[in-house]
Amino acid sequence: MIFVVLYAIAVWTIAWRFRRRWPAFAAVLLAAPPIVLSAHFDVWLVRTVFDEDASWLVTLASLFAGIIVFIALLLSFQPRSKPSHVCVVCEYDMRGLSARTCPECGAELTEDTPKPQRARPILPVAPEGSLAIQLADNRRDRKRESSKLSAVTKAAPPATDTPITTQ
């Protein structure tokens, strides 16, 4: 049983290390046959030594092989991170260049240059003078007025109708 666990860890490590490349997919293709073959060997051994039927081992091994292959496929399709020597704008290989300017696209690169984000979907904009824009303008004006009013009420103490008497 420990063989299956160690074998699974080895296959998953190869699938993760070489993700999105052919060695990862080769590891996935070659993952199941050794497990099923070892189960057939175990069945033969049990039948020879103990004279008992152990065909359930092949079913269990096939289940383990399916789980190992499924997880290895998930790991193989994970995206790879870009190497540090690649331009973050145009993906030009800048290995061996001392300048921090990309010769391909002219981007000025620093160590803290953020990687470009995915383009966000463009939201539809209401046409000029539409009811939606008028309502948004009214709402914005009311917020400004209420913020001015709250600033005034915070600055001045509340007025009272009772006269102040001193004795």
C-alpha positions in Angstrom: 0.0 0.0 0.0 2.9 2.4 0.7 4.0 1.8 -2.9 0.8 3.4 -4.2 1.2 6.4 -2.0 4.8 7.0 -2.9 4.1 6.4 -6.5 1.2 8.9 -6.5 3.5 11.5 -4.9 6.1 10.9 -7.5 3.6 11.2 -10.4 2.0 14.4 -8.9 5.4 15.9 -8.4 6.3 15.3 -12.0 2.9 16.6 -13.2 3.3 19.8 -11.1 7.0 20.4 -12.0 6.4 20.1 -15.7 2.9 21.4 -15.9 1.7 22.4 -19.4 4.6 20.6 -21.0 4.8 17.1 -22.6 6.6 15.4 -19.6 3.6 16.2 -17.4 1.2 14.6 -19.8 3.6 11.6 -20.3 3.6 11.1 -16.6 -0.2 11.1 -16.6 -0.3 8.5 -19.4 2.2 6.3 -17.8 0.8 6.5 -14.2 -2.0 3.9 -14.3 -0.4 0.8 -16.0 2.2 0.1 -13.2 -0.4 0.2 -10.5 -2.8 -2.1 -12.4 0.1 -4.5 -13.3 1.2 -4.7 -9.7 -2.4 -5.5 -8.7 -2.4 -8.3 -11.2 0.9 -9.6 -9.8 -0.6 -9.4 -6.3 -3.6 -11.4 -7.4 -1.4 -14.1 -9.0 0.7 -14.2 -5.8 -2.3 -14.6 -3.5 -3.8 -17.3 -5.8 -0.5 -19.2 -5.9 0.5 -19.0 -2.2 -2.9 -18.9 -0.4 -5.1 -20.5 -3.1 -7.7 -17.7 -2.6 -9.5 -15.4 -5.0 -8.3 -11.8 -4.7 -9.7 -10.2 -7.8 -11.0 -7.4 -5.8 -7.4 -6.1 -5.6 -7.6 -5.3 -9.4 -10.7 -3.2 -8.8 -9.2 -1.4 -5.9 -6.0 -0.7 -7.8 -8.0 0.6 -10.8 -9.8 2.9 -8.5 -6.5 4.2 -7.0 -5.0 4.5 -10.5 -8.1 6.6 -11.6 -7.7 8.9 -8.7 -4.0 9.3 -9.3 -4.5 10.1 -13.0 -7.3 12.5 -12.3 -5.3 14.6 -9.8 -2.2 14.4 -12.1 -4.3 15.8 -14.9 -5.5 18.6 -12.8 -2.0 19.4 -11.8 -0.8 19.2 -15.4 -3.2 21.8 -16.7 -2.3 24.4 -14.0 -0.9 27.6 -15.5 2.8 28.2 -15.3 4.2 31.4 -13.8 6.3 33.6 -16.1 10.0 33.5 -15.5 11.7 36.6 -14.1 13.8 37.1 -17.2 10.8 37.6 -19.5 9.3 41.1 -20.2 5.9 41.3 -18.5 4.4 43.3 -21.4 5.4 41.4 -24.5 7.0 38.3 -23.0 10.4 38.9 -24.8 13.2 36.8 -23.4 15.6 39.4 -21.8 18.2 36.9 -20.5 21.7 38.4 -20.8 20.6 42.0 -21.3 21.9 44.5 -18.8 19.4 47.2 -19.8 16.1 47.3 -18.0 14.3 48.5 -21.2 12.7 45.9 -23.4 14.2 46.0 -26.9 11.0 44.5 -28.3 8.3 46.8 -27.0 10.3 49.6 -25.2 8.7 49.0 -21.8 10.7 50.3 -18.9 11.1 47.5 -16.4 11.9 47.6 -12.8 12.1 44.9 -10.1 8.7 45.9 -8.8 7.0 46.2 -12.2 3.6 44.6 -11.7 2.4 41.9 -14.1 -0.4 43.1 -16.3 -3.8 42.3 -15.1 -6.4 40.6 -17.1 -8.6 43.0 -19.1 -11.7 43.7 -17.2 -15.0 43.6 -19.1 -16.1 47.0 -20.3 -19.4 47.9 -18.7 -22.1 49.5 -20.8 -22.3 53.3 -20.4 -25.6 55.1 -20.5 -26.0 57.6 -23.3 -25.5 61.3 -22.6 -28.6 62.9 -21.1 -30.3 59.7 -20.3 -32.5 59.1 -17.2 -29.8 57.0 -15.6 -27.2 59.8 -15.7 -29.7 62.3 -14.4 -30.6 60.1 -11.5 -26.9 59.5 -10.7 -26.2 63.3 -10.9 -29.2 63.9 -8.5 -28.0 61.3 -6.1 -24.4 62.7 -6.1 -25.8 66.3 -5.5 -27.9 65.0 -2.6 -24.9 63.3 -1.0 -22.9 66.5 -1.3 -25.6 68.6 0.3 -26.1 66.0 3.1 -22.3 65.9 3.8 -22.2 69.8 3.9 -25.2 69.8 6.3 -23.6 67.1 8.5 -20.4 69.2 8.6 -22.3 72.2 9.8 -24.3 70.4 12.4 -21.1 68.9 13.8 -19.4 72.3 14.0 -22.3 74.2 15.7 -23.9 73.1 19.0 -27.6 72.3 18.8 -29.8 75.3 19.3 -32.2 75.2 22.3 -35.4 77.3 22.9 -34.9 77.7 26.6 -33.2 80.9 27.7 -30.0 80.6 29.5 -30.2 82.1 33.0 -27.3 82.8 35.2 -27.6 83.3 38.9 
